[in-house]
Amino acid sequence: MIVSVAQAQYFFLALTRILAMMIAVPVLGGQSIPVQVRIGLGLILAAVLLPWQPLPPQAEWMDGLAFAVMIARELLIGTLAGFAARLTFGALQIAGEAMGLGSGFASSRLFNPAIAESSTALDQFFMMVVMLYFLVIDGHHLFLIGVKKTFDILPLMAPLPLDRIDALMQTTAQLILAGVHLALPVMAALFLTDLTLGLLARVAPQVQVYFLGLPLKIGVSLIAMGMVILVGLPLIGNLYREIAPRMVALIGN
């Protein structure tokens, strides 16, 4: 089978958009995933998701400048669609960071390769749980559905969407709010613990509140986070299930 230059360029544009979206999902295209695996997975997805419509060998192909512009265009579309998925994990990361602020783990920050940032041990544990839950509910399948829908809503060579700023700002605000809501029970429990320790220090000054409070706050934060995970799994699942609609909303109507 003869593959024309135009067909090869068409395939490369689709691969560019897919790789730009995959980078946003830590379990598929995060920095902890080898580059060879990411590129191989992108090639497979491009071959599967892109409708194969062979072009004749004499089909007109784009020159270097036009092809570079189209690559930049697909990078922009893929980054914008992938940002919806990245915001979902960012909301959970905000929740984990907020839970770990006053938990006693904040003084020992470790590098988390899944999100390529340093975080507390409590935050890392929370992120591992929610990423495992992402795989359990087939969240990677939901993401791939969103990738496919981006080609249906905005095919290759279609005009760029220029009126999606409002949708982007609204989605960002909603997901930040969802992350804060997830962390509120732990933050409230730690606040009440600090308040109790403060009252204890005034009532019984001889008690070493500092040495008593550190292990107490660690225990309270672990118990409260466990309850948040048990009760908040439906909310986390809804965040994952809305990944595909958010990806479509950011690039099309």
Buried (B, 14 or more C-beta within 10 A) or exposed (E): EEEBBBBEBBBBBBBBBBBBBBBBBBBBBBEEBEEEEBBEBBBEBBEEBBEEEEBEEEEEBBEEEEBEEBBEBBBBBBBBBBBBBBBBBBBBBBBBBBBBBBBBBBEEBEEBEBBEEEBBBBBBBBBEBBBEBBEEBEBBEBBBBBBBBBBEBBEBEEEEBEEBEEBBEEBBEBBBEBBBEBBBBBBEBBEEBBEBBEEBBEEEEEEEBEEEBEEBBBEBBBEBBEEBBEEBBEEBBEBBEBBBBBBBBBBBE
